[in-house]
Amino acid sequence: MKEINIKQAAVHASVCAGIIGIAGVFFWFGLGYFIPSILAVAAVVLLLNLLLRGLGKLAAQKFTVKKWVGHACSVFLIILTALVSVSGLVYSAQDGMIFYSVKDPESREFLRGRPGCTEIEFTAENGKTYHGMMYKKTEEKAPLIIYFGGNGEVSYRYFRLREEQNRWMYFSGCNFMFVDYEGYGLNSGKASYLNIYEEALAIFDYAASLSTVDSNRIISMGYSIGTGSAVYLAANRPVAGLILAAPYANGYDFYNNMLPIFKGPMKILVKQKFPSDQYAANVTCPAFVIASHSDETIPFSSTQRLTKLFSGKVDFIELENTNHNGLFREARANELLQNFIEGVIK
């Protein structure tokens, strides 16, 4: 009886440890569906535990083994099951952790009738329809900035903030385009690093066909997650310049900045790889990079590694005490950005 209690205690302790570990992972990433996920994993672990214990009893009837060996194997299998379950959840939940699928219909309504602000919609060669916003300073042919936002940005909210703060002046006479990722704004689908790369090329091809866009003076601009798309576009289309705010070398860097476990064999769990470092060498246009040593989301060291890989000239602006969301609140950074844009489009 004593041995049975020890075994049951070990089983329960292992299951609890697994659930606590899973809870820690979900709390760390701040997932909104924490409780359902934990219950689902707990159910899987418990069901597999019952199955393994049943198989163990069948094996014990046919083979003579010491009881402690059976107990040890049971605990090991339970821990292994918990680890596999956690790994599966971390992998499957990454889309929601990285892409927030922002909508913001209120900002869309705010922008209706605002001078210069126009909704855009186009269907690309891949058959997908994309929506977003365009700000026109002139109806004549002009340079264009294509902007790729962070994971919490949607075109309507971004344009509303620019309107409210009257901050279009930093873009030096350029028109400005922000097309939302899949699942954002009015777009259907679900964003991933692969389809936002595909979308980046579709946006350029659409923009270059417009009568109001000077296709020889298109600038690719990205912030945070969006820097991956901006780099990919600059590596695959003839853009005049590249602007990056808080860029990363690859997805492993910002994953490990959140939870430093994605190394060695654990890299297999990284679903959104964002391999900017693989495309950087093909970027030959001038680049403007702004990053902060105090960025809590993108490691500054990752930005440094990326800038060394570009083939063209790089203006690297280093800030000291600015957080991830405050990069474009710095007056000096905005002035230097404006100078860069003017130099590229002249």
N, C-alpha and C positions, 0 to 999 in steps of 0.2 A: 504493500500500500504506500509505503514511504517513497519507493522509487517512482510510482505512478504520479505522486504529488510533485516530485522534483521535475519529472518530465513535463507535466502540465504547467508548472511554474515557468520552466524554460521556454515552452511554447508561447505562453501568454506574454512573457517578457520580450521575446523576439518580435511578436506581432506589434506590441505597444511601441517598441523601439523603432520599428519600421514606420509606423503611423506618425510618430513624433518627428522622425527624420523627414518624412514627406511634408508634414506640416511646416517644418522649418524652411524647406525649399519654396513652398508656395507663399509663405509669409515674406521671404526674402524678395521674391519677384513681385509681390503685391498683386496677386491675381484676384479678380473679383469673384471667381467661382470656386473659392477655396473649399467650402464645406462639401458640396457635391463631389468634388474631385477626391477629397480625403475619404469619403464614404465609399466611393467606387473602388479606390485602391484597397481599402480595408477589406471590402467584400471579396476582391480577387485574392488577396493574401490568405484570408481565412478559408476560402473554398479550396485553394491549392493546398493549404495546410491539411485540411481534412482528407483530401485525395492522397497526399503523401503518407499520412498516418495510416490510411487504409492499406496502401501498398506495402507499407512497412510491416503491418500485421500479417499480411499474406506471405511476405518473405520470411517472417519469423517462424511461420508454421512449417516451412520447407527447409530452412537452414538453421543451424544452431550457432548463434553468435552471442557474445557478451552484451548484456543490456546497455552498458554505457556506450558501446559503439553505435547501437541503434539510436540512442538519445542524441549523441553527437551529430550523427548524420541528419537526424530530423531537424535539429537546430540550424545546421549549416544550410540545409535546403530551404528552410523558412527564410533565413537571412538573404540567401541568393534570390529567392522569389521576390522579396521586398525590394532588393536592389534593382532587379529587372523591371519591376512595376514602376518604381520611381523613375528609372531611366526612360521607360516608355512614355510616362506622363510628361516628363521634362521635354522630350522630343516632340510629342504631339501638341503640347501647349505653347510652343514657341511663337506661332503665328500671332496669337493673342497677346503675348508678352512684348513682341517687337512692334507690331502694327496695331494701332488703336481704333481704326475704322471710324474716324470722326465724321460727323454729318453737318451739324450746325445750320439748320434751316433759318434760324433767326438772323444770322449774319447775311445769308443770301437775300432775305427780304430787305434788310437794311441797305443793301447795295443797289436795289432796283432804282433805275433812273439817275444814279450818281454819274456825273460827267466823267467820261474816259473809261468807266468800268463796263465791260461787256462780257456776258456769258459766252463760252465757246463750247461747241460739241462737234466731234468729227469721228468718223469710222475709219480705222486704219486697215492696212492690207491684211492684218491678221484676223479681221472680222470683228474685232472688239470696238465698242463705242466708248469714247472717253469724254469727260466733262471737266470744265474748269473755268478760269477767269483770265481775261486779258485786259491790261490797262494800256490805252493808247494815248500818247501825248500828241500825236498827229495822225491824220489819215493818209499822209504821204509815206513813201517808202522810208523806213527808218531802221536803225539797229534794234535788236531784240535781246532781252535777257530771258532765258528759260530757267525757271526756278523749281528746284526739287526740295520739298519741305521735310521737316522732321516728322517723327512718328505721331506726334500729337497735333500736327498742322493740317488744315484743310484750306483750300483756296479762298473760300468765302470769309473765313475768320481772318486770314492773313490780310486780305484786301481791306476788310473793315478796319483793322488796326492801322494800316497805312493811311487810310482815309481820315480816321479820327485824329491821328498824330501828325498828319500832313507831312509824311516822310517820303514822298515819291521823289523829292528833289535830289536825293543821293544817287539816282540812277541816270543822271546826266543826259537827258533827252532821249533815252531809250524807251521803247515800248517794253512791256513786261508781261510774261505769260506764266501761269501756274496751273498745271493740269493735275488733277487729283489722282492718287493711286487707286488701284482696284479696291472696291469696298469702302472708299472714302467719298464724301459728298454725294453726288448722284450716280457714281459709278457702281456697277454690279461687280461681282467676283470677290476675290480675297487676295490681298497683297502678299507677295513673297519677293525675295531679292531677284529671282529670275524674271518674274513678270514685270517688275518695275524697271529692270534693265531693258526688256523688250519694249516697254512703254516709252522709255526715254528716246529711243530711236524713232518710234512712231511720231512722237511730239515734234522732233526736229524736222522730220520729213513733211509733216503737216505745216509747220510754221514757215519753212522755206518756200512753200508753194503760195503763201499769201501775198497779195499785191502790196500790202503795207509793211512788209518785212524785207529788209536788205539781207539776203541769204549769205552774203559774204561777211556780215558783221553780227553774227549770232553768238552770244556769250552763254556758256553753261554755268549755272550757279546752284550750289547745294548747301544745305545746312544739316548737320548731324547725320541721321540715317540717309538723308537725301544726297549726301556727298558721294555715296556709292554710285548712284545714277548719274550724277554730274561727271564723275571721272570716266565712267563707262561710255557716256556720250562723247566726251572729249577724245577718247581713244578710238572711236569708231565713226565719227563724223567731223567734217572740217569746220570746227568752231573757231571763233576769233580769240577767245579767251576763256579762262576757267576760274571761277570764284568758289572757294571752299571755306566754310565756317565749321570748326570742330570736326575735321575729317578723321578717319581711322584708316589704318593699313588693311585690316580685314575684320571680319565679324568675331573671330576668336578673341581679339583684344577687348572689345566691349562686353562680350560674354564674361570673360574672366575678371573684368572690372566689377561686375555685379556679383559673381560667385566664382572664385578662382579654382575651379575643378576641371575646366575644359582643356586639359593638357594631355599629351601622349595619347593613349588609346581612347581617352574620354573625349577627344576631338570629334569622334564619330557621332556624338550627341548634338553637335552644332548643326542645325538645319539651315539657318540663314547665314550663309558663309560670307557674303559681301566681299569678294576678293579684289578690292581696289588695288592692292599691291601687284596683282597679276596684269593689270591693264595700264598702270602708271607709266611704264616705259614707252608706251605708244602715244602718250600725251606730249605733243611738241609745241603747242600754243603757250603763250605766257599764262602764268597762274598766279593768283592772289590767294594766300592762305592765312587765315586768322585762327588762333587757338590760344587757350589760357592754361597756365601752369596749375590753376585752381579749378579746372574743369572736373566736376565730380562724376561725369558720365563717360566721356571719351578720354582715355589716358593721353596725356601730352606726349609721352614717348612714342605712342602709336602714330600720332600726327607727324612727329619728327621723322620717323622711319619712312612714312609715305612721301614726304616732300623730297627726300633724297633720291627717289626713284623716277621723278619726272625728267623728261628729256629737255624740256624747254626752260625758259627763265622763270624763277619762282620768287615772288615777294612774300616773305614769311613774316607775319606780324605776330609777335609774342606779347600776350597780356599776362599780368601777374595775379591780380586779386579779383578776377572776374569769373563768375560761375557759368555753367553751360548755357543758360538761357539769357545771359546778359551781354553776349558778345557784340551785338549791334546797338547796344545802348552807349557804347563808348564813342564819344565825339571824335577822338583821334582816329579810331578805326574807320568810322564812316567817312572822314575826310580823305584818308588814304585809299579807301575803296573807290570813292568818287574820282580821285586822280587816276587810279588804275583803269577804270572804265573809260575815262576820257582818252587815255593813252592808247587803248585798244581800238576804239572806234574812230579815231581821227583819220 
